[in-house]
Amino acid sequence: MRDSNLPEPELLKTVLQPLLEDFQYWFARARHLLETEQLSFLDAQEQLALLERVKEAQEQVKAAKMLFHVTQGQAGIDMAAIKPWHQLLSEYWQLAMQFRGEQANYPKQDNI
């Protein structure tokens, strides 16, 4: 549990900095999957559109992190900005689970 007695800038650093790092990590994973795999349950246009949304979110998170750093933790982020990132990651997680489920059902064939 977080210490509610922390000064506001310290609280922001304690909560927001790791959150932004998590977003960066998960968006990088989503981007990698979308760039390296063809998801059979999405057509090419849907996958490309999702990839573009992930790239845009990555840029937004990068900008938020830079602003947070430049202001030395004095700037927060409105929940209205964070909510679409979370929704996009939820969408990615569902697709990733579906992809892994397909991979488990169709093991790779050895080239014999």
N, C-alpha and C positions, 0 to 999 in steps of 0.2 A: 504494500500500500504506500502511496506517495505521501510525503510530509506536507500537509496543507499549510504549515507555517513557513514554508520556503518563500523568499521574496519572489514576486511575479517573474522577473527575468530568469531566475534559477529554476522555477517551476516550468517555464517555457522550454528551457534547455533540457530539463529532465524528461519532459514528455514529448515535445515537438521534434527535437533533433533525432531521437531513435525512430519516431514515426516516419519522418521523411526518409531516413535510411532504409526502413522497411519498404516503403513505396518504391524507392529506387531499385532495391533488390528484386522485388516481385515483378516490376515492369520489365526489368532486364530479362528475367526468366520467361515472361510472356512473349517478349520480342523474339527471343531465341527460338522458342517453340514455333512461333508463327513464321519465322524466316527460314527455318530448317526442315519443317515437316509439312506435308500436305494433309490437312485434316479432312478425312473422307466425309464427314457429316456437315462440312461447310463447302459451299462452292467457292471458286477462286476469288470472285468479287467480294464475297462476305469475309473471307479470310484477309484479303487485302485491306478492306475497310476497317476491320478490327485491328490489324497491324498499324494502320495510320492513326487510329485512336490511341493505341498504346504509345506510339512515338510522340504524339502531341502531349499526352499525359507525362511522359518522361521529361519533355522540355519544360512543362509547367512545374514539375517537382524540382527540376534543376534550378529554375528561376527562384522558386520559393526558398530553396536551400541557400542560394547565393544571397538573397535578401536577408535571410535569417543570419547568415554569417557576417555580412557587411554591417548589419545593425547590432552586431554582437549580442544576438538573442533578444533584442528589444522588440522585434516585430513578430506578431503571431500570424496565423492563417485562419481566415474565416471558414467556418464549417461548410459553407456553401461551396467552397473550392475543394474541400477534402471529400465531400460526399460523392461526387462523380468518380473520383479516383477509386474510392472503396467499391463503388458499384462495378467499375470496369474490372477491378481485381476479382470480385466475386464472379463475374462472367468468365474471366480467364480460368479461375479455379474449377468451375464447372466443366469447361471445355477440356482442361487438362485431365480431370478425372475420367471424362468420357474417352479421351484419347488413350490414356493408360489402360482403361478397361478393354478397348479394342486391341491394344497391343498384347494384352494378356490372353485374349481369345485367339489371336493369330500369331503364334510365335514365328520368329524368323526362320526361314529354311536354310540349312547349311548347303553350301555349294559343293556337292559331292560329285 
